[in-house]
Amino acid sequence: MIQRTSTCHSWTKHLMMIDSVLRTVALKDITPLVGTRIMPVCRICKQNYPQAQFITGNGPRYQVCSRCGVENGLSDPDDTPQFYSDEILNARLSLYTRRHLPWVSVLVGWFLFLSIGRGIELWSGLFFVVLAISSLVVPVLHFMGATRFQAELSRITP
């Protein structure tokens, strides 16, 4: 396949050309992490969303998510039922906060205990007992509340 000529330069040039062709072919074989059929990309904000989050239409409305469509005046908020209102966003934020606040509290508590809490005579022992008990209880409560969380999330999600 490689034709050798009398000069070394032309042989190297052919080898480099074949090497670059092999690299190009190898890069084309890599599949994307998220298939564009399953999760299309918004043309404006370049984010992946499920197909239900896109507004319908041709021209400037094609492949535009509902948030960008409302912000850019391409559709009315009434035409996009999947667009989250402020009440829905606040309810979802409150739900996720209630779900993950015990984990954050335990992590902050351990950080405070390990950094400054060990030097206090009476309080360091009490602080350690509370952290140890909460470190055992929080995962159990998190696991037990999973179905209630999913039910409330599905109730809130439009």
C-alpha positions as CSV (number, residue, x, y, z in Angstrom):
1,M,0.0,0.0,0.0
2,I,2.8,2.4,0.8
3,Q,4.9,3.1,-2.2
4,R,8.5,3.7,-1.4
5,T,10.3,6.3,-3.3
6,S,13.9,7.3,-3.3
7,T,13.5,10.0,-0.7
8,C,12.7,9.4,2.9
9,H,10.5,12.5,3.0
10,S,7.8,11.2,0.7
11,W,7.7,7.9,2.6
12,T,7.1,9.7,5.9
13,K,4.5,11.9,4.2
14,H,2.5,8.8,3.1
15,L,2.9,7.2,6.5
16,M,1.6,10.3,8.2
17,M,-1.4,10.5,5.8
18,I,-2.3,6.9,6.6
19,D,-1.9,7.5,10.3
20,S,-4.2,10.5,10.2
21,V,-6.8,8.5,8.2
22,L,-6.7,5.7,10.8
23,R,-7.2,8.2,13.6
24,T,-10.2,9.8,11.8
25,V,-11.8,6.5,11.3
26,A,-11.2,5.6,15.0
27,L,-12.8,8.8,16.2
28,K,-15.9,8.2,14.0
29,D,-16.5,4.8,15.6
30,I,-17.0,6.3,19.1
31,T,-20.7,6.4,20.0
32,P,-22.0,9.5,21.8
33,L,-22.8,9.2,25.5
34,V,-26.4,10.4,25.0
35,G,-28.1,9.4,21.8
36,T,-29.7,12.3,20.0
37,R,-32.8,10.2,19.2
38,I,-33.5,9.7,22.9
39,M,-32.4,13.1,24.3
40,P,-32.3,15.8,21.7
41,V,-30.3,19.0,22.2
42,C,-31.9,22.4,22.3
43,R,-30.5,24.7,19.6
44,I,-30.4,27.8,21.9
45,C,-29.2,26.6,25.3
46,K,-27.4,23.4,24.0
47,Q,-28.8,21.3,26.8
48,N,-30.2,17.7,26.5
49,Y,-33.8,17.3,27.4
50,P,-36.4,14.5,26.9
51,Q,-38.6,15.0,23.8
52,A,-41.5,16.1,26.0
53,Q,-39.7,19.2,27.0
54,F,-39.5,20.6,23.4
55,I,-42.0,22.9,21.7
56,T,-43.5,21.7,18.5
57,G,-43.1,23.5,15.2
58,N,-40.9,24.2,12.2
59,G,-38.5,27.0,11.4
60,P,-37.3,28.9,14.5
61,R,-39.3,26.7,16.8
62,Y,-37.7,23.4,15.7
63,Q,-35.5,21.7,18.4
64,V,-36.1,24.5,21.0
65,C,-36.8,23.5,24.6
66,S,-39.9,24.9,26.3
67,R,-37.8,27.2,28.6
68,C,-35.9,28.8,25.7
69,G,-39.1,29.0,23.7
70,V,-40.9,31.0,26.4
71,E,-37.8,33.2,27.2
72,N,-37.3,34.0,23.5
73,G,-40.9,34.7,22.7
74,L,-41.3,31.6,20.4
75,S,-44.3,30.3,22.4
76,D,-46.6,31.3,25.1
77,P,-46.4,29.8,28.6
78,D,-50.0,28.5,28.1
79,D,-48.9,26.6,25.0
80,T,-46.2,24.8,26.9
81,P,-47.8,22.7,29.7
82,Q,-44.5,21.0,30.6
83,F,-43.0,24.4,31.5
84,Y,-42.5,24.6,35.2
85,S,-44.2,27.5,36.9
86,D,-42.7,29.3,40.0
87,E,-45.0,27.3,42.3
88,I,-43.9,24.0,40.9
89,L,-40.3,25.0,41.1
90,N,-40.6,26.1,44.7
91,A,-42.5,22.9,45.6
92,R,-39.8,20.7,43.9
93,L,-37.0,22.7,45.6
94,S,-38.7,22.3,48.9
95,L,-39.1,18.5,48.3
96,Y,-35.5,18.0,47.4
97,T,-34.4,20.1,50.3
98,R,-36.4,18.1,52.8
99,R,-35.1,14.9,51.2
100,H,-31.3,15.7,51.4
101,L,-31.1,18.1,54.3
102,P,-30.4,15.4,56.9
103,W,-27.4,14.2,54.8
104,V,-26.0,17.7,54.5
105,S,-26.5,18.2,58.3
106,V,-24.6,15.0,59.1
107,L,-21.7,15.9,56.8
108,V,-21.4,19.4,58.2
109,G,-21.7,18.1,61.7
110,W,-18.8,15.6,61.1
111,F,-16.7,18.4,59.5
112,L,-17.3,20.7,62.5
113,F,-16.6,17.9,65.0
114,L,-13.3,16.9,63.3
115,S,-12.1,20.4,62.8
116,I,-13.1,22.2,66.0
117,G,-15.4,20.0,68.1
118,R,-12.9,17.6,69.7
119,G,-11.3,20.2,72.0
120,I,-14.4,21.0,74.1
121,E,-14.5,18.7,77.2
122,L,-18.2,18.1,77.8
123,W,-19.7,19.1,74.5
124,S,-17.3,17.0,72.3
125,G,-18.6,13.7,73.8
126,L,-22.3,14.8,73.4
127,F,-21.6,16.0,69.9
128,F,-20.0,12.7,69.0
129,V,-22.9,10.7,70.3
130,V,-25.4,12.8,68.4
131,L,-23.3,12.5,65.2
132,A,-22.9,8.7,65.6
133,I,-26.6,8.2,66.2
134,S,-27.6,10.5,63.3
135,S,-25.1,8.8,61.0
136,L,-26.9,5.5,61.6
137,V,-30.4,6.8,61.5
138,V,-30.2,9.1,58.4
139,P,-29.5,6.3,55.8
140,V,-32.4,4.3,57.2
141,L,-34.8,7.2,57.1
142,H,-33.6,8.1,53.6
143,F,-34.2,4.5,52.4
144,M,-37.6,4.3,54.1
145,G,-38.8,7.6,52.7
146,A,-37.9,6.8,49.1
147,T,-41.4,5.8,48.0
148,R,-43.0,8.8,49.7
149,F,-40.5,11.1,47.9
150,Q,-41.2,9.5,44.5
151,A,-45.0,9.8,45.1
152,E,-44.7,13.4,46.1
153,L,-42.4,14.1,43.1
154,S,-44.7,12.5,40.7
155,R,-47.7,14.5,42.2
156,I,-45.8,17.7,41.7
157,T,-44.3,17.0,38.3
158,P,-46.6,18.1,35.4
